[in-house]
Amino acid sequence: MKNLMQQFCFALLLSMFSSAYAGSCFQKSPDVSDCKIKAEQGNLDAQFFLGVMYGNGEGVPQDYKQA
């Protein structure tokens, strides 16, 4: 369990650093349409953040199935 938590924290840290330079999808006020485009192009960070936005209802209606 400890190893899993360490891996999760490491992945989260990497995504935070990589997203700092990736564009408007990863800013504090993300652009949903930009995230959708990047997610459809296969960007894993965009897919993750888009899922979080749908899960939390941030900028889109909350939709757990879509998340």
N, CA, C and O atoms as a CHARMM CRD file, in Angstrom:
* protein
*
  268
    1    1 MET  N      0.82600  -1.19500   0.00000 PROA 1      0.00000
    2    1 MET  CA     0.00000   0.00000   0.00000 PROA 1      0.00000
    3    1 MET  C      0.87500   1.26500   0.00000 PROA 1      0.00000
    4    1 MET  O      0.57700   2.24000  -0.69100 PROA 1      0.00000
    5    2 LYS  N      1.95700   1.22900   0.78700 PROA 2      0.00000
    6    2 LYS  CA     2.85400   2.37200   0.85500 PROA 2      0.00000
    7    2 LYS  C      3.48500   2.63400  -0.51200 PROA 2      0.00000
    8    2 LYS  O      3.60600   3.78300  -0.93600 PROA 2      0.00000
    9    3 ASN  N      3.88700   1.55700  -1.20000 PROA 3      0.00000
   10    3 ASN  CA     4.49800   1.69300  -2.52500 PROA 3      0.00000
   11    3 ASN  C      3.49000   2.28000  -3.51600 PROA 3      0.00000
   12    3 ASN  O      3.84900   3.11900  -4.34200 PROA 3      0.00000
   13    4 LEU  N      2.25100   1.84600  -3.43700 PROA 4      0.00000
   14    4 LEU  CA     1.21400   2.36100  -4.33000 PROA 4      0.00000
   15    4 LEU  C      1.00100   3.85000  -4.09800 PROA 4      0.00000
   16    4 LEU  O      0.85000   4.61500  -5.05000 PROA 4      0.00000
   17    5 MET  N      0.98900   4.25800  -2.84600 PROA 5      0.00000
   18    5 MET  CA     0.81600   5.67000  -2.51500 PROA 5      0.00000
   19    5 MET  C      2.00400   6.49300  -3.02400 PROA 5      0.00000
   20    5 MET  O      1.82000   7.60500  -3.51900 PROA 5      0.00000
   21    6 GLN  N      3.21100   5.95500  -2.90500 PROA 6      0.00000
   22    6 GLN  CA     4.38700   6.65500  -3.40300 PROA 6      0.00000
   23    6 GLN  C      4.32000   6.81600  -4.91700 PROA 6      0.00000
   24    6 GLN  O      4.65500   7.87500  -5.44800 PROA 6      0.00000
   25    7 GLN  N      3.88700   5.76800  -5.61200 PROA 7      0.00000
   26    7 GLN  CA     3.77000   5.83500  -7.06700 PROA 7      0.00000
   27    7 GLN  C      2.72100   6.86200  -7.47500 PROA 7      0.00000
   28    7 GLN  O      2.91800   7.61700  -8.42700 PROA 7      0.00000
   29    8 PHE  N      1.60900   6.88500  -6.75300 PROA 8      0.00000
   30    8 PHE  CA     0.54900   7.84400  -7.05400 PROA 8      0.00000
   31    8 PHE  C      1.06000   9.27500  -6.85900 PROA 8      0.00000
   32    8 PHE  O      0.83600  10.13500  -7.71100 PROA 8      0.00000
   33    9 CYS  N      1.73700   9.52700  -5.75400 PROA 9      0.00000
   34    9 CYS  CA     2.26400  10.86700  -5.47900 PROA 9      0.00000
   35    9 CYS  C      3.29700  11.27500  -6.52700 PROA 9      0.00000
   36    9 CYS  O      3.33300  12.42900  -6.95400 PROA 9      0.00000
   37   10 PHE  N      4.12500  10.33600  -6.93200 PROA 10     0.00000
   38   10 PHE  CA     5.12800  10.62100  -7.95900 PROA 10     0.00000
   39   10 PHE  C      4.45100  10.96300  -9.28400 PROA 10     0.00000
   40   10 PHE  O      4.85000  11.91400  -9.95700 PROA 10     0.00000
   41   11 ALA  N      3.44100  10.20000  -9.65900 PROA 11     0.00000
   42   11 ALA  CA     2.72000  10.46700 -10.90900 PROA 11     0.00000
   43   11 ALA  C      2.01900  11.82000 -10.84700 PROA 11     0.00000
   44   11 ALA  O      2.01400  12.56500 -11.82700 PROA 11     0.00000
   45   12 LEU  N      1.43300  12.13400  -9.70600 PROA 12     0.00000
   46   12 LEU  CA     0.77100  13.42200  -9.54000 PROA 12     0.00000
   47   12 LEU  C      1.77400  14.56400  -9.64800 PROA 12     0.00000
   48   12 LEU  O      1.50600  15.57800 -10.29300 PROA 12     0.00000
   49   13 LEU  N      2.90900  14.39500  -9.02300 PROA 13     0.00000
   50   13 LEU  CA     3.95800  15.41100  -9.08600 PROA 13     0.00000
   51   13 LEU  C      4.43700  15.61200 -10.51700 PROA 13     0.00000
   52   13 LEU  O      4.59900  16.74800 -10.96400 PROA 13     0.00000
   53   14 LEU  N      4.66100  14.52800 -11.23100 PROA 14     0.00000
   54   14 LEU  CA     5.09000  14.64000 -12.63300 PROA 14     0.00000
   55   14 LEU  C      4.04500  15.34700 -13.48600 PROA 14     0.00000
   56   14 LEU  O      4.37800  16.18200 -14.32600 PROA 14     0.00000
   57   15 SER  N      2.78100  15.00600 -13.26400 PROA 15     0.00000
   58   15 SER  CA     1.73400  15.63700 -14.07300 PROA 15     0.00000
   59   15 SER  C      1.62700  17.12100 -13.76200 PROA 15     0.00000
   60   15 SER  O      1.32900  17.92400 -14.64600 PROA 15     0.00000
   61   16 MET  N      1.87100  17.49100 -12.50200 PROA 16     0.00000
   62   16 MET  CA     1.81900  18.90500 -12.14600 PROA 16     0.00000
   63   16 MET  C      2.94600  19.67600 -12.82400 PROA 16     0.00000
   64   16 MET  O      2.72400  20.76800 -13.34500 PROA 16     0.00000
   65   17 PHE  N      4.15800  19.11300 -12.82100 PROA 17     0.00000
   66   17 PHE  CA     5.28000  19.79400 -13.45500 PROA 17     0.00000
   67   17 PHE  C      5.13000  19.82900 -14.96000 PROA 17     0.00000
   68   17 PHE  O      5.40900  20.85200 -15.58600 PROA 17     0.00000
   69   18 SER  N      4.69300  18.72500 -15.55400 PROA 18     0.00000
   70   18 SER  CA     4.56000  18.70500 -17.01400 PROA 18     0.00000
   71   18 SER  C      3.42800  19.60900 -17.46400 PROA 18     0.00000
   72   18 SER  O      3.50100  20.20100 -18.54000 PROA 18     0.00000
   73   19 SER  N      2.38300  19.72600 -16.65700 PROA 19     0.00000
   74   19 SER  CA     1.25300  20.55700 -17.04600 PROA 19     0.00000
   75   19 SER  C      1.55000  22.04000 -16.93100 PROA 19     0.00000
   76   19 SER  O      0.85600  22.85600 -17.53700 PROA 19     0.00000
   77   20 ALA  N      2.55600  22.40300 -16.17400 PROA 20     0.00000
   78   20 ALA  CA     2.89300  23.81700 -16.01600 PROA 20     0.00000
   79   20 ALA  C      3.30700  24.44000 -17.34000 PROA 20     0.00000
   80   20 ALA  O      3.20700  25.65400 -17.51400 PROA 20     0.00000
   81   21 TYR  N      3.77100  23.61800 -18.27400 PROA 21     0.00000
   82   21 TYR  CA     4.24900  24.12700 -19.54400 PROA 21     0.00000
   83   21 TYR  C      3.38200  23.68400 -20.72300 PROA 21     0.00000
   84   21 TYR  O      3.75700  23.89600 -21.87600 PROA 21     0.00000
   85   22 ALA  N      2.23900  23.07700 -20.45000 PROA 22     0.00000
   86   22 ALA  CA     1.48900  22.43300 -21.51400 PROA 22     0.00000
   87   22 ALA  C      0.39800  23.27900 -22.14800 PROA 22     0.00000
   88   22 ALA  O     -0.03800  22.95200 -23.25200 PROA 22     0.00000
   89   23 GLY  N     -0.06100  24.33000 -21.52300 PROA 23     0.00000
   90   23 GLY  CA    -1.06500  25.15800 -22.14900 PROA 23     0.00000
   91   23 GLY  C     -2.28700  25.38300 -21.29900 PROA 23     0.00000
   92   23 GLY  O     -2.30600  25.06300 -20.11000 PROA 23     0.00000
   93   24 SER  N     -3.31700  25.94100 -21.92400 PROA 24     0.00000
   94   24 SER  CA    -4.47600  26.42400 -21.18600 PROA 24     0.00000
   95   24 SER  C     -5.31500  25.31600 -20.55300 PROA 24     0.00000
   96   24 SER  O     -6.11300  25.59500 -19.65800 PROA 24     0.00000
   97   25 CYS  N     -5.16100  24.10300 -20.98100 PROA 25     0.00000
   98   25 CYS  CA    -5.92300  23.00200 -20.38200 PROA 25     0.00000
   99   25 CYS  C     -5.50400  22.75800 -18.93900 PROA 25     0.00000
  100   25 CYS  O     -6.28200  22.21800 -18.15300 PROA 25     0.00000
  101   26 PHE  N     -4.30300  23.14300 -18.58900 PROA 26     0.00000
  102   26 PHE  CA    -3.75900  22.79100 -17.28900 PROA 26     0.00000
  103   26 PHE  C     -3.57800  23.98400 -16.36700 PROA 26     0.00000
  104   26 PHE  O     -2.88200  23.88100 -15.35700 PROA 26     0.00000
  105   27 GLN  N     -4.18500  25.10400 -16.69000 PROA 27     0.00000
  106   27 GLN  CA    -4.07700  26.27900 -15.84200 PROA 27     0.00000
  107   27 GLN  C     -5.09600  26.21300 -14.71700 PROA 27     0.00000
  108   27 GLN  O     -5.93700  25.31400 -14.68700 PROA 27     0.00000
  109   28 LYS  N     -5.02300  27.17200 -13.78600 PROA 28     0.00000
  110   28 LYS  CA    -5.95600  27.17900 -12.66100 PROA 28     0.00000
  111   28 LYS  C     -7.39900  27.26100 -13.13400 PROA 28     0.00000
  112   28 LYS  O     -8.27600  26.64200 -12.53000 PROA 28     0.00000
  113   29 SER  N     -7.66500  28.00300 -14.18800 PROA 29     0.00000
  114   29 SER  CA    -8.99600  28.08200 -14.78700 PROA 29     0.00000
  115   29 SER  C     -8.92200  27.41000 -16.14900 PROA 29     0.00000
  116   29 SER  O     -8.75800  28.08000 -17.16900 PROA 29     0.00000
  117   30 PRO  N     -9.04200  26.07900 -16.16700 PROA 30     0.00000
  118   30 PRO  CA    -8.82300  25.35100 -17.42800 PROA 30     0.00000
  119   30 PRO  C     -9.88700  25.64500 -18.47700 PROA 30     0.00000
  120   30 PRO  O    -11.04900  25.90400 -18.16200 PROA 30     0.00000
  121   31 ASP  N     -9.45900  25.59800 -19.71400 PROA 31     0.00000
  122   31 ASP  CA   -10.33300  25.75100 -20.86900 PROA 31     0.00000
  123   31 ASP  C    -10.82800  24.35700 -21.24400 PROA 31     0.00000
  124   31 ASP  O    -10.05800  23.53100 -21.73500 PROA 31     0.00000
  125   32 VAL  N    -12.10000  24.09900 -21.01400 PROA 32     0.00000
  126   32 VAL  CA   -12.66600  22.76800 -21.23400 PROA 32     0.00000
  127   32 VAL  C    -12.53100  22.34700 -22.68800 PROA 32     0.00000
  128   32 VAL  O    -12.18900  21.19900 -22.97100 PROA 32     0.00000
  129   33 SER  N    -12.79400  23.26200 -23.61200 PROA 33     0.00000
  130   33 SER  CA   -12.71500  22.89000 -25.03000 PROA 33     0.00000
  131   33 SER  C    -11.28000  22.54500 -25.41600 PROA 33     0.00000
  132   33 SER  O    -11.06000  21.64400 -26.22500 PROA 33     0.00000
  133   34 ASP  N    -10.30300  23.24900 -24.84700 PROA 34     0.00000
  134   34 ASP  CA    -8.89800  22.93300 -25.10900 PROA 34     0.00000
  135   34 ASP  C     -8.56200  21.55000 -24.56300 PROA 34     0.00000
  136   34 ASP  O     -7.86400  20.77400 -25.21600 PROA 34     0.00000
  137   35 CYS  N     -9.05800  21.24300 -23.36700 PROA 35     0.00000
  138   35 CYS  CA    -8.81000  19.92400 -22.77400 PROA 35     0.00000
  139   35 CYS  C     -9.44300  18.81800 -23.61300 PROA 35     0.00000
  140   35 CYS  O     -8.84400  17.76200 -23.81000 PROA 35     0.00000
  141   36 LYS  N    -10.64800  19.06300 -24.10300 PROA 36     0.00000
  142   36 LYS  CA   -11.31700  18.04800 -24.92600 PROA 36     0.00000
  143   36 LYS  C    -10.52300  17.75800 -26.19200 PROA 36     0.00000
  144   36 LYS  O    -10.35700  16.60200 -26.58300 PROA 36     0.00000
  145   37 ILE  N    -10.03900  18.81300 -26.82500 PROA 37     0.00000
  146   37 ILE  CA    -9.25900  18.63800 -28.05000 PROA 37     0.00000
  147   37 ILE  C     -7.98900  17.84700 -27.76700 PROA 37     0.00000
  148   37 ILE  O     -7.67600  16.88400 -28.46800 PROA 37     0.00000
  149   38 LYS  N     -7.26000  18.26200 -26.72900 PROA 38     0.00000
  150   38 LYS  CA    -6.01900  17.56900 -26.39100 PROA 38     0.00000
  151   38 LYS  C     -6.28100  16.13100 -25.96000 PROA 38     0.00000
  152   38 LYS  O     -5.50800  15.23500 -26.29700 PROA 38     0.00000
  153   39 ALA  N     -7.36600  15.89900 -25.21600 PROA 39     0.00000
  154   39 ALA  CA    -7.70900  14.54700 -24.77300 PROA 39     0.00000
  155   39 ALA  C     -8.02300  13.65200 -25.96400 PROA 39     0.00000
  156   39 ALA  O     -7.59900  12.49700 -26.00300 PROA 39     0.00000
  157   40 GLU  N     -8.77000  14.18500 -26.94400 PROA 40     0.00000
  158   40 GLU  CA    -9.10000  13.41300 -28.14100 PROA 40     0.00000
  159   40 GLU  C     -7.86100  13.11500 -28.98100 PROA 40     0.00000
  160   40 GLU  O     -7.84000  12.13800 -29.73000 PROA 40     0.00000
  161   41 GLN  N     -6.83000  13.94900 -28.86000 PROA 41     0.00000
  162   41 GLN  CA    -5.58500  13.72300 -29.57800 PROA 41     0.00000
  163   41 GLN  C     -4.68200  12.74300 -28.84800 PROA 41     0.00000
  164   41 GLN  O     -3.60400  12.41000 -29.33900 PROA 41     0.00000
  165   42 GLY  N     -5.11400  12.27700 -27.67700 PROA 42     0.00000
  166   42 GLY  CA    -4.35900  11.26600 -26.95800 PROA 42     0.00000
  167   42 GLY  C     -3.49600  11.78300 -25.82600 PROA 42     0.00000
  168   42 GLY  O     -2.73300  11.01200 -25.24400 PROA 42     0.00000
  169   43 ASN  N     -3.58900  13.07100 -25.49100 PROA 43     0.00000
  170   43 ASN  CA    -2.79500  13.63500 -24.40200 PROA 43     0.00000
  171   43 ASN  C     -3.30800  13.08800 -23.06700 PROA 43     0.00000
  172   43 ASN  O     -4.43100  13.38500 -22.65900 PROA 43     0.00000
  173   44 LEU  N     -2.47800  12.28600 -22.39200 PROA 44     0.00000
  174   44 LEU  CA    -2.90000  11.62900 -21.16100 PROA 44     0.00000
  175   44 LEU  C     -3.17900  12.61700 -20.03800 PROA 44     0.00000
  176   44 LEU  O     -4.10600  12.41400 -19.25500 PROA 44     0.00000
  177   45 ASP  N     -2.39500  13.68000 -19.94900 PROA 45     0.00000
  178   45 ASP  CA    -2.64700  14.68600 -18.92000 PROA 45     0.00000
  179   45 ASP  C     -3.99700  15.35300 -19.14200 PROA 45     0.00000
  180   45 ASP  O     -4.75000  15.57600 -18.19400 PROA 45     0.00000
  181   46 ALA  N     -4.30000  15.67100 -20.39600 PROA 46     0.00000
  182   46 ALA  CA    -5.58200  16.29900 -20.71800 PROA 46     0.00000
  183   46 ALA  C     -6.73300  15.35000 -20.40400 PROA 46     0.00000
  184   46 ALA  O     -7.76800  15.78100 -19.89700 PROA 46     0.00000
  185   47 GLN  N     -6.56400  14.06500 -20.69900 PROA 47     0.00000
  186   47 GLN  CA    -7.60200  13.08300 -20.38600 PROA 47     0.00000
  187   47 GLN  C     -7.84900  13.02100 -18.88300 PROA 47     0.00000
  188   47 GLN  O     -8.99200  12.95400 -18.42900 PROA 47     0.00000
  189   48 PHE  N     -6.75400  13.04400 -18.11600 PROA 48     0.00000
  190   48 PHE  CA    -6.87900  13.00100 -16.66100 PROA 48     0.00000
  191   48 PHE  C     -7.60800  14.24000 -16.14700 PROA 48     0.00000
  192   48 PHE  O     -8.57000  14.12300 -15.38800 PROA 48     0.00000
  193   49 PHE  N     -7.15300  15.42900 -16.55700 PROA 49     0.00000
  194   49 PHE  CA    -7.75900  16.66100 -16.06000 PROA 49     0.00000
  195   49 PHE  C     -9.19700  16.82100 -16.53000 PROA 49     0.00000
  196   49 PHE  O    -10.03000  17.35300 -15.79700 PROA 49     0.00000
  197   50 LEU  N     -9.49500  16.37300 -17.72900 PROA 50     0.00000
  198   50 LEU  CA   -10.87300  16.41900 -18.20700 PROA 50     0.00000
  199   50 LEU  C    -11.75400  15.50800 -17.34800 PROA 50     0.00000
  200   50 LEU  O    -12.87900  15.87000 -17.00300 PROA 50     0.00000
  201   51 GLY  N    -11.24100  14.33700 -17.00900 PROA 51     0.00000
  202   51 GLY  CA   -11.97400  13.44000 -16.12000 PROA 51     0.00000
  203   51 GLY  C    -12.21100  14.05600 -14.75800 PROA 51     0.00000
  204   51 GLY  O    -13.29400  13.91700 -14.18800 PROA 51     0.00000
  205   52 VAL  N    -11.20400  14.73800 -14.23200 PROA 52     0.00000
  206   52 VAL  CA   -11.35200  15.41800 -12.94000 PROA 52     0.00000
  207   52 VAL  C    -12.39700  16.52000 -13.04000 PROA 52     0.00000
  208   52 VAL  O    -13.20700  16.69600 -12.13100 PROA 52     0.00000
  209   53 MET  N    -12.37900  17.26700 -14.15300 PROA 53     0.00000
  210   53 MET  CA   -13.36100  18.34400 -14.33400 PROA 53     0.00000
  211   53 MET  C    -14.78000  17.78100 -14.36400 PROA 53     0.00000
  212   53 MET  O    -15.68200  18.33600 -13.73700 PROA 53     0.00000
  213   54 TYR  N    -14.98100  16.67400 -15.09500 PROA 54     0.00000
  214   54 TYR  CA   -16.30600  16.05900 -15.13200 PROA 54     0.00000
  215   54 TYR  C    -16.67900  15.48400 -13.77400 PROA 54     0.00000
  216   54 TYR  O    -17.83500  15.57800 -13.36100 PROA 54     0.00000
  217   55 GLY  N    -15.72900  14.89700 -13.08000 PROA 55     0.00000
  218   55 GLY  CA   -16.00900  14.32300 -11.76900 PROA 55     0.00000
  219   55 GLY  C    -16.38800  15.36400 -10.73800 PROA 55     0.00000
  220   55 GLY  O    -17.22000  15.10800  -9.86800 PROA 55     0.00000
  221   56 ASN  N    -15.77500  16.55200 -10.83100 PROA 56     0.00000
  222   56 ASN  CA   -16.04100  17.61900  -9.86200 PROA 56     0.00000
  223   56 ASN  C    -17.05000  18.64200 -10.35800 PROA 56     0.00000
  224   56 ASN  O    -17.47000  19.51200  -9.59600 PROA 56     0.00000
  225   57 GLY  N    -17.44400  18.55200 -11.62100 PROA 57     0.00000
  226   57 GLY  CA   -18.37000  19.53000 -12.18000 PROA 57     0.00000
  227   57 GLY  C    -17.72600  20.89800 -12.35400 PROA 57     0.00000
  228   57 GLY  O    -18.38800  21.91700 -12.15800 PROA 57     0.00000
  229   58 GLU  N    -16.45900  20.94000 -12.71600 PROA 58     0.00000
  230   58 GLU  CA   -15.72700  22.19600 -12.90800 PROA 58     0.00000
  231   58 GLU  C    -15.74600  22.59800 -14.37800 PROA 58     0.00000
  232   58 GLU  O    -15.03000  22.01200 -15.19000 PROA 58     0.00000
  233   59 GLY  N    -16.55000  23.57800 -14.72300 PROA 59     0.00000
  234   59 GLY  CA   -16.62300  24.05600 -16.09900 PROA 59     0.00000
  235   59 GLY  C    -17.52300  23.21900 -16.98600 PROA 59     0.00000
  236   59 GLY  O    -17.79200  23.59600 -18.12700 PROA 59     0.00000
  237   60 VAL  N    -17.99000  22.09500 -16.48400 PROA 60     0.00000
  238   60 VAL  CA   -18.90700  21.20200 -17.19800 PROA 60     0.00000
  239   60 VAL  C    -19.90200  20.64900 -16.18300 PROA 60     0.00000
  240   60 VAL  O    -19.62800  20.65500 -14.98300 PROA 60     0.00000
  241   61 PRO  N    -21.05000  20.17400 -16.65200 PROA 61     0.00000
  242   61 PRO  CA   -21.96400  19.53100 -15.69900 PROA 61     0.00000
  243   61 PRO  C    -21.30700  18.28500 -15.10700 PROA 61     0.00000
  244   61 PRO  O    -20.61500  17.54700 -15.80800 PROA 61     0.00000
  245   62 GLN  N    -21.52800  18.06000 -13.82700 PROA 62     0.00000
  246   62 GLN  CA   -20.93200  16.87900 -13.18400 PROA 62     0.00000
  247   62 GLN  C    -21.50700  15.61900 -13.81500 PROA 62     0.00000
  248   62 GLN  O    -22.72300  15.44600 -13.88800 PROA 62     0.00000
  249   63 ASP  N    -20.61500  14.73900 -14.27300 PROA 63     0.00000
  250   63 ASP  CA   -21.02300  13.51700 -14.97000 PROA 63     0.00000
  251   63 ASP  C    -19.99200  12.43500 -14.66800 PROA 63     0.00000
  252   63 ASP  O    -18.91600  12.39300 -15.26300 PROA 63     0.00000
  253   64 TYR  N    -20.34900  11.56000 -13.72800 PROA 64     0.00000
  254   64 TYR  CA   -19.40000  10.51900 -13.31700 PROA 64     0.00000
  255   64 TYR  C    -19.14400   9.51600 -14.43100 PROA 64     0.00000
  256   64 TYR  O    -18.04100   8.97900 -14.52800 PROA 64     0.00000
  257   65 LYS  N    -20.12600   9.25200 -15.26500 PROA 65     0.00000
  258   65 LYS  CA   -19.94100   8.31900 -16.37900 PROA 65     0.00000
  259   65 LYS  C    -18.93400   8.89600 -17.37800 PROA 65     0.00000
  260   65 LYS  O    -18.04500   8.18500 -17.84600 PROA 65     0.00000
  261   66 GLN  N    -19.07400  10.16800 -17.70000 PROA 66     0.00000
  262   66 GLN  CA   -18.15700  10.81400 -18.62700 PROA 66     0.00000
  263   66 GLN  C    -16.76300  10.92500 -18.01500 PROA 66     0.00000
  264   66 GLN  O    -15.76000  10.80900 -18.71900 PROA 66     0.00000
  265   67 ALA  N    -16.70500  11.14900 -16.70800 PROA 67     0.00000
  266   67 ALA  CA   -15.41700  11.26100 -16.01800 PROA 67     0.00000
  267   67 ALA  C    -14.66600   9.95300 -16.14300 PROA 67     0.00000
  268   67 ALA  O    -13.55300   9.82900 -15.63200 PROA 67     0.00000
